[in-house]
């Protein structure tokens, strides 16, 4: 009887190379795990609740497979799920036939549909074609260069949008860019006031509260840029 071989995302088995990129928060982990039995790959969408809270979210597991003739097949599974405090769960599994020239991309997204918010995600790439492996590595490096320096807008109000636009405009004038991705988020605070939070790699770099005064907004833009340059100097 053959024993299935279970390997983590960064492991190397035979001629397969797996690339993974995981993103999440401190309360929940999403992970795509792979099990291999002969020429069958089983991909499972796993999620773990690290907090004492109860969660009800939606998931999407998307798997793209390309064969030696460049024929593409897509398998999609998703739905709503619940997690008890500190519970781990397998949300779904997808089984695929594999040969010597198979390329597989898998993406797992966990979302709060009511708030239209991405909670955590994971991605996995498996390639047995050496030429495609090299190209994918080059493409990933290029994609990372394109992502670095990006400022993501997650503001909700007119003040937040104006702040983001002014921040982006000033930053765009700099010849030197940041070597990380910045996220500008906005959350309700008290009454009509909101909180603006600037994050880098899930770390809060700066936070302040909205105020319709134009000079106040300009001051916060300058302060945000100073904090971001200070953060980069520590890298």
Helices and strands as residue ranges (DSSP letters): E 5-7, E 12-13, E 16-23, E 28-37, E 40-49, E 55-66, E 72-83, E 88-97, E 103-112, E 117-127, H 130-147, E 151-154, H 158-172, E 182-188, E 194-200, E 203-209, H 214-233
